[in-house]
Amino acid sequence: MEHLVHVLQTDRSDSEIIGYALDTLYNVISNDLEEEEQEENSPKQGDDLGSQFTEIFIKQPENVTLLLTLVEEFDFHVRWPGVKLLTSLLKQQGPQVQQIILVSPMGVSRLMDLLADSREVIRNDGVLLLQQLTKSNAAIQKIVAFENAFERLLDIVTEEGNSDGGIVVEDCLLLLQNLLKNNNSNQNFFKEGSYIQRMKPWFEVGDDNCGWSAQKVTNLHLMLQLVRVLVSPTNPPGATTSCQKAMFHCGLLQQLCTILMATGVPADILTETINTVSEVIRGCQMNQDYFASVNAPSNPPRPAIVVLLMSMVNERQPFVLRCAVLYCFQCFLYKNHKGQGEIVSTLLPSTIDATGSSVSAGQLLCGGLFSTDSLSNWCAAVALAHALQENAALKEQLLRVQLATSIGNPPVSLLQQCTNILSQGSKVQTRVGLLMLLCTWLSNCSIAVTHFLHNPANVPFLTGQIAENLGEEEQLVQGLCALLLGISIYYNDNSLENYRKEKLKQLIEKRIGRENFVEKLGFISKHELYSRAAQKPQPGFSSPEQMMFDHEFTKLVKELEGVISKAIYKSSEEDKKEEEVKKTLEQHDNIVTHYKKVIREQDQELEELKQQVSTLKSQNEQLQVTVTQQVSQIQQHKDQYNLLKVQLGKDTQHHSSHGDTVQVNGIQLEEVSKLREELEDWRNRHEQLQGQLKEKDAVIENLKSLQLETGTEQSSQLSSSGGMEHSAELQKELEMLRTQIQLQAAEISKLQTENQKLQAMRTAVDPSLGASSAVASRSSEKEGRLLQELGELQSEVKALSEEKASLQQQLDSSSSTVAILQDEKSKLQQEVAEAKKEQDDLLVLLADQDQKLSALRSKLKDLGMPVEDEDDIESGDQADEDEDGDEEEQD
């Protein structure tokens, strides 16, 4: 061996000789002999020899370190024999080699690289090596898990075809079990890494489930065990609950229930699936509720619980399957008050199906309880006891159950029927099951104790059973009878005079003896089957005869054994004192529960008030922000108002000193004076036109007088020729008037456009400035006067044209001229109408402007700015107008 190790140390460059040396060491250390050789040689000698050589090899820890470095070589002829040799060393001296690898730098990480090797032989042997490496060593298990082992192993399982894969899938599952079993850290890491979701495809089975290969059965069995590792009752409760919830949310529980109800599934897989579902739902309300809703694919559909219970009470079913169903039912009821109530309700008179079309869970349990098969009796009794576990209300409800024993006889209560069967001397297993049910039923339920003692045959039967000296098998029944009698004393409320606590104690003293009673009571906990049942919740008995004790019942025995022994030795005075203490404690408990309730309510109120305070705080903060924003906006408006006020003050002062050069709201006062001059010019022209019209009136009067004076043809001809001349003159004058009116209309339109510009400039600035509004109002009034005068002028022109028309009627020769004058008259009327329309438009614009001014004043008032009232402004305007009127009169 020294020479071989020397070769490994010195000939590292020669991969061939290194490979031979590793193979030789493997053959020396390994015990993997051929089958014929194994039959010839005793395995013990081989084990001893291999262990001795392994011990020699690992005496020098650097030898193992050397192997770890050789395993890093990629050369197949070096790496593969190195992996096999390390695996063999771990098989022979596992803990010692594990410790050497653990302290070696990056030792575990080097071996984890084997899972990434592209050569399947090395990868698969690497899985076997890691199996041996992770056995019973939590530290190495954690390192392997954190080296991403879960991801790689699950990838291999998927690549190989999940449950349909070969031996490689089995090896990966065994390695996963090593990493997760009894390792809470790795279990939590597995759950947090969302690897539970990746387990769901493992359990996808088709409709055709016949002809499963042995390897598939093995793989599925290991997969189910892996699920159970994560939800084992021995795990910390919090970790188990979180895994159970994850399995529900990812659909794994639903997948398992599908297998549970599928046809053609092998019996051992079905049994293991039932056990797996049991632990997935145990103590998890959400999963238990889902399981209660699962229906079997039958016609009509039946609840899965009913179908399973039918298998449990059927004596033709395999024993392991019946045990699995019982465990599933126990897990369904564990800490599930809702489920317990649903099961018990199927036994109550008001809910029993009168038609008998469907069988309920309660009816199946009663049928099993009174069947001829002792295992069915035991299973049904234990199942019913679990329906009453830690639920005093249901214990009282179950007292209402009545059973029809035979035709013609009155029905008897379920409690009475149980004691009747007990007294008939049935099989030990049946009696043990019934006694466990009665002890669970009567414990912590005084009303049930009273009902039990009300039957006068029960106490004599129990004392007779305890007092006899029977064989070893019957000792267990005697112990349970002693426990039941002790419960009847301990939970007795002394409501029955003949069976008060003191009288029952005296009866025990006379018929049995206190010491003998306590000794018989102790037979229960000393029994071997009791110890086995107390280890774990799942019934783990190899044969039906060993099914004697239930795990939950062992807890009850442990709780009551001591208190019953003490109660037997207590005197009546001590009992009275104890009763008083109990009452005081009950009162105290009531007070405590009352205050707890008050505190809980106060806590809720406090929480609500805290939430209200937090919401009010947030609202207050928002309102403060809004207020600050509004204050800043108001301040900005005040600043703008003050600025405008200052500017207005400066403008008015400047206007008083330099009235002809300043600007008021952007309008030159010079332009206003020009407008006034133009208006004066128009007035003068209007007066001239009126003078001309008067002259024409005089001419017309002259023509009329001439017509009256002249009587002869000559004179008439002369007058007609003179009329013609005058009409020609009138036509010329009308043409002149028309051109003048057109010029006036053009000037009016120009004034209107200038007025619109003035109004636009006026709205662009602050409307609160009084000077600009006064100027605008004065200009608009002057324009109104001008338009009025133009209207009068046009009316006079119209009158003149009418007179002209009358003259033309008098003069036959001037008919054509009259027609022309009439056309011109219609045109003038249209122009007058257009002028009126334009005047109306101006009035509408001025009304809109007034509305805008009033709206702006109201906004300024809302913002708190001082604004002059409209009456003040109007009075100011009126004063301005009066001053203008005086000036004009002076002019």
Solvent accessible surface area in square Angstrom, and as a share of the most:
residue,aa,sasa,rsa
1,M,64,0.29
2,E,150,0.67
3,H,154,0.69
4,L,42,0.21
5,V,15,0.09
6,H,103,0.46
7,V,34,0.19
8,L,1,0.01
9,Q,90,0.40
10,T,78,0.45
11,D,48,0.25
12,R,102,0.37
13,S,118,0.76
14,D,68,0.35
15,S,38,0.25
16,E,108,0.48
17,I,67,0.34
18,I,1,0.01
19,G,6,0.05
20,Y,135,0.51
21,A,4,0.03
22,L,0,0.00
23,D,54,0.28
24,T,57,0.33
25,L,0,0.00
26,Y,40,0.15
27,N,108,0.56
28,V,55,0.32
29,I,0,0.00
30,S,16,0.10
31,N,37,0.19
32,D,97,0.50
33,L,74,0.37
34,E,115,0.52
35,E,133,0.59
36,E,112,0.50
37,E,74,0.33
38,Q,91,0.40
39,E,148,0.66
40,E,140,0.63
41,N,77,0.40
42,S,51,0.33
43,P,103,0.65
44,K,153,0.65
45,Q,127,0.57
46,G,20,0.19
47,D,73,0.38
48,D,68,0.35
49,L,97,0.48
50,G,2,0.02
51,S,30,0.20
52,Q,101,0.45
53,F,62,0.26
54,T,0,0.00
55,E,89,0.40
56,I,91,0.46
57,F,2,0.01
58,I,16,0.08
59,K,143,0.61
60,Q,94,0.42
61,P,67,0.42
62,E,93,0.41
63,N,12,0.06
64,V,0,0.00
65,T,47,0.27
66,L,24,0.12
67,L,0,0.00
68,L,0,0.00
69,T,36,0.21
70,L,2,0.01
71,V,0,0.00
72,E,90,0.41
73,E,71,0.32
74,F,133,0.56
75,D,54,0.28
76,F,65,0.27
77,H,121,0.54
78,V,5,0.03
79,R,20,0.07
80,W,77,0.27
81,P,6,0.04
82,G,0,0.00
83,V,0,0.00
84,K,46,0.20
85,L,0,0.00
86,L,0,0.00
87,T,16,0.09
88,S,6,0.04
89,L,0,0.00
90,L,5,0.02
91,K,110,0.47
92,Q,34,0.15
93,Q,28,0.12
94,G,14,0.13
95,P,101,0.63
96,Q,91,0.40
97,V,0,0.00
98,Q,8,0.04
99,Q,97,0.43
100,I,24,0.12
101,I,0,0.00
102,L,50,0.25
103,V,107,0.62
104,S,11,0.07
105,P,102,0.64
106,M,134,0.60
107,G,2,0.02
108,V,7,0.04
109,S,17,0.11
110,R,48,0.18
111,L,0,0.00
112,M,2,0.01
113,D,70,0.36
114,L,0,0.00
115,L,9,0.04
116,A,74,0.57
117,D,11,0.05
118,S,101,0.65
119,R,58,0.21
120,E,103,0.46
121,V,71,0.41
122,I,0,0.00
123,R,21,0.08
124,N,33,0.17
125,D,28,0.14
126,G,0,0.00
127,V,0,0.00
128,L,69,0.34
129,L,0,0.00
130,L,0,0.00
131,Q,19,0.08
132,Q,29,0.13
133,L,0,0.00
134,T,0,0.00
135,K,103,0.44
136,S,116,0.75
137,N,24,0.12
138,A,56,0.43
139,A,49,0.38
140,I,0,0.00
141,Q,12,0.05
142,K,83,0.35
143,I,65,0.33
144,V,0,0.00
145,A,0,0.00
146,F,124,0.52
147,E,60,0.27
148,N,71,0.37
149,A,0,0.00
150,F,1,0.00
151,E,58,0.26
152,R,70,0.26
153,L,0,0.00
154,L,3,0.01
155,D,51,0.27
156,I,7,0.04
157,V,0,0.00
158,T,80,0.46
159,E,125,0.56
160,E,53,0.24
161,G,34,0.33
162,N,32,0.16
163,S,11,0.07
164,D,104,0.54
165,G,7,0.07
166,G,34,0.33
167,I,103,0.52
168,V,18,0.10
169,V,0,0.00
170,E,31,0.14
171,D,19,0.10
172,C,0,0.00
173,L,0,0.00
174,L,60,0.30
175,L,0,0.00
176,L,0,0.00
177,Q,24,0.11
178,N,35,0.18
179,L,0,0.00
180,L,0,0.00
181,K,113,0.48
182,N,127,0.65
183,N,7,0.03
184,N,75,0.38
185,S,46,0.30
186,N,0,0.00
187,Q,3,0.01
188,N,76,0.39
189,F,60,0.25
190,F,0,0.00
191,K,42,0.18
192,E,113,0.51
193,G,33,0.32
194,S,57,0.37
195,Y,21,0.08
196,I,1,0.00
197,Q,86,0.38
198,R,74,0.27
199,M,0,0.00
200,K,68,0.29
201,P,58,0.36
202,W,4,0.02
203,F,0,0.00
204,E,108,0.48
205,V,30,0.17
206,G,51,0.49
207,D,143,0.74
208,D,110,0.57
209,N,8,0.04
210,C,96,0.57
211,G,82,0.78
212,W,39,0.14
213,S,64,0.41
214,A,86,0.67
215,Q,48,0.21
216,K,36,0.15
217,V,27,0.15
218,T,52,0.30
219,N,0,0.00
220,L,1,0.00
221,H,55,0.25
222,L,18,0.09
223,M,0,0.00
224,L,0,0.00
225,Q,59,0.26
226,L,0,0.00
227,V,0,0.00
228,R,40,0.15
229,V,15,0.09
230,L,1,0.00
231,V,1,0.01
232,S,23,0.15
233,P,42,0.26
234,T,106,0.61
235,N,14,0.07
236,P,53,0.33
237,P,112,0.71
238,G,54,0.52
239,A,30,0.23
240,T,15,0.09
241,T,51,0.29
242,S,36,0.23
243,C,4,0.02
244,Q,3,0.02
245,K,91,0.39
246,A,22,0.17
247,M,0,0.00
248,F,45,0.19
249,H,133,0.59
250,C,26,0.15
251,G,13,0.12
252,L,0,0.00
253,L,0,0.00
254,Q,56,0.25
255,Q,30,0.14
256,L,0,0.00
257,C,4,0.03
258,T,73,0.43
259,I,1,0.00
260,L,8,0.04
261,M,25,0.11
262,A,31,0.24
263,T,109,0.64
264,G,53,0.51
265,V,17,0.10
266,P,35,0.22
267,A,66,0.51
268,D,72,0.37
269,I,0,0.00
270,L,42,0.21
271,T,14,0.08
272,E,17,0.08
273,T,0,0.00
274,I,2,0.01
275,N,9,0.05
276,T,0,0.00
277,V,0,0.00
278,S,0,0.00
279,E,9,0.04
280,V,0,0.00
281,I,0,0.00
282,R,38,0.14
283,G,34,0.33
284,C,5,0.03
285,Q,77,0.34
286,M,61,0.27
287,N,0,0.00
288,Q,0,0.00
289,D,53,0.27
290,Y,56,0.21
291,F,3,0.01
292,A,36,0.28
293,S,73,0.47
294,V,18,0.10
295,N,84,0.43
296,A,8,0.06
297,P,112,0.70
298,S,51,0.33
299,N,149,0.77
300,P,100,0.63
301,P,89,0.56
302,R,84,0.31
303,P,57,0.36
304,A,0,0.00
305,I,16,0.08
306,V,10,0.06
307,V,46,0.26
308,L,15,0.07
309,L,1,0.00
310,M,69,0.31
311,S,23,0.15
312,M,0,0.00
313,V,32,0.19
314,N,43,0.22
315,E,106,0.48
316,R,206,0.75
317,Q,59,0.26
318,P,65,0.41
319,F,35,0.15
320,V,91,0.53
321,L,16,0.08
322,R,9,0.03
323,C,12,0.07
324,A,2,0.02
325,V,2,0.01
326,L,0,0.00
327,Y,1,0.00
328,C,1,0.01
329,F,8,0.03
330,Q,11,0.05
331,C,1,0.01
332,F,3,0.01
333,L,2,0.01
334,Y,51,0.19
335,K,143,0.61
336,N,1,0.01
337,H,104,0.46
338,K,119,0.50
339,G,1,0.01
340,Q,4,0.02
341,G,23,0.23
342,E,79,0.36
343,I,9,0.05
344,V,1,0.00
345,S,36,0.23
346,T,35,0.20
347,L,7,0.04
348,L,18,0.09
349,P,75,0.47
350,S,96,0.62
351,T,76,0.44
352,I,77,0.39
353,D,54,0.28
354,A,105,0.82
355,T,114,0.66
356,G,56,0.53
357,S,94,0.61
358,S,60,0.39
359,V,61,0.35
360,S,27,0.18
361,A,7,0.05
362,G,0,0.00
363,Q,62,0.28
364,L,23,0.12
365,L,0,0.00
366,C,13,0.08
367,G,45,0.43
368,G,2,0.02
369,L,1,0.01
370,F,62,0.26
371,S,43,0.28
372,T,132,0.76
373,D,28,0.15
374,S,15,0.10
375,L,10,0.05
376,S,0,0.00
377,N,7,0.04
378,W,2,0.01
379,C,1,0.00
380,A,0,0.00
381,A,0,0.00
382,V,2,0.01
383,A,0,0.00
384,L,0,0.00
385,A,8,0.06
386,H,9,0.04
387,A,0,0.00
388,L,0,0.00
389,Q,40,0.18
390,E,142,0.64
391,N,16,0.08
392,A,50,0.38
393,A,66,0.51
394,L,19,0.10
395,K,10,0.04
396,E,74,0.33
397,Q,66,0.29
398,L,0,0.00
399,L,18,0.09
400,R,113,0.41
401,V,3,0.01
402,Q,91,0.40
403,L,31,0.16
404,A,94,0.73
405,T,65,0.38
406,S,56,0.36
407,I,182,0.92
408,G,79,0.76
409,N,87,0.45
410,P,101,0.63
411,P,77,0.48
412,V,38,0.22
413,S,30,0.19
414,L,1,0.00
415,L,10,0.05
416,Q,50,0.22
417,Q,31,0.14
418,C,0,0.00
419,T,10,0.06
420,N,47,0.24
421,I,23,0.12
422,L,4,0.02
423,S,64,0.41
424,Q,135,0.60
425,G,56,0.54
426,S,39,0.25
427,K,129,0.55
428,V,25,0.15
429,Q,17,0.07
430,T,6,0.03
431,R,23,0.08
432,V,0,0.00
433,G,0,0.00
434,L,1,0.00
435,L,0,0.00
436,M,3,0.01
437,L,0,0.00
438,L,0,0.00
439,C,0,0.00
440,T,7,0.04
441,W,0,0.00
442,L,0,0.00
443,S,6,0.04
444,N,104,0.53
445,C,6,0.04
446,S,43,0.28
447,I,82,0.42
448,A,0,0.00
449,V,1,0.00
450,T,32,0.18
451,H,93,0.42
452,F,3,0.01
453,L,2,0.01
454,H,130,0.58
455,N,26,0.14
456,P,96,0.60
457,A,64,0.50
458,N,10,0.05
459,V,1,0.00
460,P,69,0.44
461,F,48,0.20
462,L,2,0.01
463,T,0,0.00
464,G,20,0.19
465,Q,32,0.14
466,I,0,0.00
467,A,36,0.28
468,E,85,0.38
469,N,144,0.74
470,L,63,0.31
471,G,48,0.46
472,E,144,0.64
473,E,129,0.58
474,E,38,0.17
475,Q,63,0.28
476,L,5,0.02
477,V,2,0.01
478,Q,1,0.01
479,G,0,0.00
480,L,0,0.00
481,C,0,0.00
482,A,0,0.00
483,L,0,0.00
484,L,0,0.00
485,L,1,0.00
486,G,1,0.01
487,I,0,0.00
488,S,0,0.00
489,I,1,0.01
490,Y,45,0.17
491,Y,40,0.15
492,N,10,0.05
493,D,75,0.39
494,N,41,0.21
495,S,71,0.46
496,L,42,0.21
497,E,113,0.51
498,N,110,0.56
499,Y,41,0.16
500,R,88,0.32
501,K,20,0.08
502,E,58,0.26
503,K,87,0.37
504,L,3,0.01
505,K,5,0.02
506,Q,87,0.39
507,L,55,0.27
508,I,0,0.00
509,E,87,0.39
510,K,166,0.70
511,R,121,0.44
512,I,17,0.09
513,G,18,0.17
514,R,71,0.26
515,E,124,0.56
516,N,46,0.24
517,F,0,0.00
518,V,44,0.25
519,E,97,0.44
520,K,13,0.05
521,L,2,0.01
522,G,9,0.09
523,F,40,0.17
524,I,0,0.00
525,S,40,0.26
526,K,159,0.67
527,H,57,0.26
528,E,121,0.54
529,L,22,0.11
530,Y,15,0.06
531,S,56,0.36
532,R,81,0.30
533,A,7,0.05
534,A,36,0.28
535,Q,137,0.61
536,K,102,0.43
537,P,23,0.14
538,Q,40,0.18
539,P,19,0.12
540,G,46,0.44
541,F,17,0.07
542,S,94,0.60
543,S,34,0.22
544,P,48,0.30
545,E,126,0.57
546,Q,51,0.23
547,M,0,0.00
548,M,25,0.11
549,F,2,0.01
550,D,12,0.06
551,H,24,0.11
552,E,17,0.08
553,F,8,0.03
554,T,2,0.01
555,K,95,0.40
556,L,19,0.10
557,V,1,0.00
558,K,147,0.62
559,E,115,0.52
560,L,3,0.01
561,E,42,0.19
562,G,40,0.39
563,V,52,0.30
564,I,1,0.00
565,S,23,0.15
566,K,137,0.58
567,A,10,0.08
568,I,1,0.01
569,Y,100,0.38
570,K,54,0.23
571,S,54,0.35
572,S,44,0.28
573,E,121,0.54
574,E,84,0.38
575,D,17,0.09
576,K,134,0.57
577,K,132,0.56
578,E,44,0.20
579,E,52,0.23
580,E,109,0.49
581,V,82,0.47
582,K,63,0.27
583,K,124,0.52
584,T,82,0.48
585,L,95,0.47
586,E,103,0.46
587,Q,112,0.50
588,H,101,0.45
589,D,76,0.39
590,N,95,0.49
591,I,94,0.48
592,V,51,0.29
593,T,78,0.45
594,H,104,0.47
595,Y,125,0.48
596,K,110,0.47
597,K,116,0.49
598,V,44,0.25
599,I,93,0.47
600,R,135,0.49
601,E,80,0.36
602,Q,95,0.42
603,D,69,0.36
604,Q,105,0.46
605,E,99,0.44
606,L,94,0.47
607,E,93,0.42
608,E,99,0.45
609,L,97,0.48
610,K,124,0.52
611,Q,113,0.50
612,Q,101,0.45
613,V,76,0.44
614,S,60,0.39
615,T,72,0.42
616,L,110,0.55
617,K,126,0.54
618,S,50,0.32
619,Q,97,0.43
620,N,79,0.40
621,E,108,0.49
622,Q,119,0.53
623,L,114,0.57
624,Q,102,0.45
625,V,82,0.47
626,T,59,0.34
627,V,82,0.47
628,T,85,0.49
629,Q,102,0.45
630,Q,97,0.43
631,V,89,0.51
632,S,52,0.34
633,Q,100,0.44
634,I,65,0.33
635,Q,93,0.41
636,Q,108,0.48
637,H,71,0.32
638,K,81,0.34
639,D,73,0.38
640,Q,105,0.47
641,Y,26,0.10
642,N,77,0.39
643,L,107,0.53
644,L,60,0.30
645,K,108,0.46
646,V,83,0.48
647,Q,86,0.38
648,L,44,0.22
649,G,31,0.29
650,K,131,0.55
651,D,58,0.30
652,T,65,0.38
653,Q,133,0.59
654,H,93,0.41
655,H,71,0.32
656,S,95,0.61
657,S,75,0.48
658,H,97,0.43
659,G,29,0.28
660,D,94,0.49
661,T,84,0.49
662,V,8,0.04
663,Q,94,0.42
664,V,17,0.10
665,N,20,0.10
666,G,40,0.39
667,I,16,0.08
668,Q,55,0.25
669,L,29,0.14
670,E,81,0.36
671,E,87,0.39
672,V,20,0.11
673,S,52,0.34
674,K,124,0.53
675,L,29,0.15
676,R,84,0.31
677,E,111,0.50
678,E,70,0.31
679,L,14,0.07
680,E,79,0.36
681,D,74,0.38
682,W,15,0.05
683,R,60,0.22
684,N,77,0.39
685,R,115,0.42
686,H,18,0.08
687,E,109,0.49
688,Q,118,0.53
689,L,6,0.03
690,Q,56,0.25
691,G,32,0.31
692,Q,60,0.27
693,L,13,0.06
694,K,146,0.62
695,E,116,0.52
696,K,13,0.05
697,D,61,0.32
698,A,52,0.41
699,V,45,0.26
700,I,4,0.02
701,E,103,0.46
702,N,88,0.45
703,L,14,0.07
704,K,84,0.36
705,S,48,0.31
706,L,82,0.41
707,Q,69,0.31
708,L,156,0.78
709,E,140,0.63
710,T,36,0.21
711,G,78,0.75
712,T,89,0.52
713,E,135,0.61
714,Q,130,0.58
715,S,26,0.17
716,S,51,0.33
717,Q,118,0.53
718,L,116,0.58
719,S,26,0.17
720,S,39,0.25
721,S,55,0.35
722,G,20,0.20
723,G,2,0.02
724,M,74,0.33
725,E,116,0.52
726,H,52,0.23
727,S,12,0.07
728,A,46,0.36
729,E,90,0.41
730,L,10,0.05
731,Q,53,0.24
732,K,140,0.59
733,E,50,0.22
734,L,14,0.07
735,E,75,0.33
736,M,102,0.46
737,L,6,0.03
738,R,29,0.11
739,T,69,0.40
740,Q,56,0.25
741,I,6,0.03
742,Q,92,0.41
743,L,111,0.55
744,Q,7,0.03
745,A,49,0.38
746,A,58,0.45
747,E,51,0.23
748,I,16,0.08
749,S,48,0.31
750,K,114,0.48
751,L,13,0.07
752,Q,20,0.09
753,T,69,0.40
754,E,65,0.29
755,N,8,0.04
756,Q,87,0.39
757,K,135,0.57
758,L,25,0.12
759,Q,16,0.07
760,A,63,0.49
761,M,78,0.35
762,R,23,0.08
763,T,59,0.34
764,A,87,0.68
765,V,52,0.30
766,D,21,0.11
767,P,23,0.15
768,S,37,0.24
769,L,18,0.09
770,G,35,0.33
771,A,38,0.30
772,S,8,0.05
773,S,12,0.08
774,A,4,0.03
775,V,20,0.12
776,A,17,0.13
777,S,30,0.20
778,R,37,0.13
779,S,16,0.10
780,S,22,0.14
781,E,69,0.31
782,K,17,0.07
783,E,24,0.11
784,G,27,0.26
785,R,108,0.39
786,L,12,0.06
787,L,22,0.11
788,Q,117,0.52
789,E,45,0.20
790,L,12,0.06
791,G,33,0.32
792,E,85,0.38
793,L,1,0.01
794,Q,30,0.13
795,S,62,0.40
796,E,62,0.28
797,V,3,0.02
798,K,91,0.39
799,A,50,0.39
800,L,9,0.04
801,S,11,0.07
802,E,89,0.40
803,E,70,0.32
804,K,4,0.02
805,A,22,0.17
806,S,46,0.29
807,L,10,0.05
808,Q,8,0.03
809,Q,144,0.64
810,Q,94,0.42
811,L,21,0.10
812,D,124,0.64
813,S,72,0.46
814,S,1,0.00
815,S,73,0.47
816,S,76,0.49
817,T,20,0.12
818,V,15,0.09
819,A,52,0.41
820,I,81,0.41
821,L,10,0.05
822,Q,96,0.43
823,D,86,0.45
824,E,25,0.11
825,K,60,0.25
826,S,52,0.33
827,K,113,0.48
828,L,26,0.13
829,Q,79,0.35
830,Q,119,0.53
831,E,49,0.22
832,V,35,0.20
833,A,58,0.45
834,E,107,0.48
835,A,27,0.21
836,K,125,0.53
837,K,137,0.58
838,E,67,0.30
839,Q,62,0.28
840,D,79,0.41
841,D,73,0.38
842,L,15,0.07
843,L,105,0.52
844,V,89,0.51
845,L,73,0.36
846,L,46,0.23
847,A,51,0.39
848,D,61,0.32
849,Q,15,0.07
850,D,86,0.45
851,Q,125,0.56
852,K,120,0.51
853,L,10,0.05
854,S,45,0.29
855,A,51,0.40
856,L,70,0.35
857,R,31,0.11
858,S,54,0.35
859,K,127,0.54
860,L,31,0.15
861,K,105,0.45
862,D,124,0.64
863,L,52,0.26
864,G,56,0.54
865,M,11,0.05
866,P,89,0.56
867,V,29,0.17
868,E,114,0.51
869,D,77,0.40
870,E,82,0.37
871,D,106,0.55
872,D,79,0.41
873,I,28,0.14
874,E,104,0.47
875,S,68,0.44
876,G,32,0.30
877,D,28,0.14
878,Q,96,0.43
879,A,48,0.37
880,D,45,0.23
881,E,37,0.17
882,D,76,0.39
883,E,101,0.45
884,D,20,0.10
885,G,26,0.25
886,D,78,0.41
887,E,90,0.40
888,E,58,0.26
889,E,148,0.66
890,Q,153,0.68
891,D,154,0.80
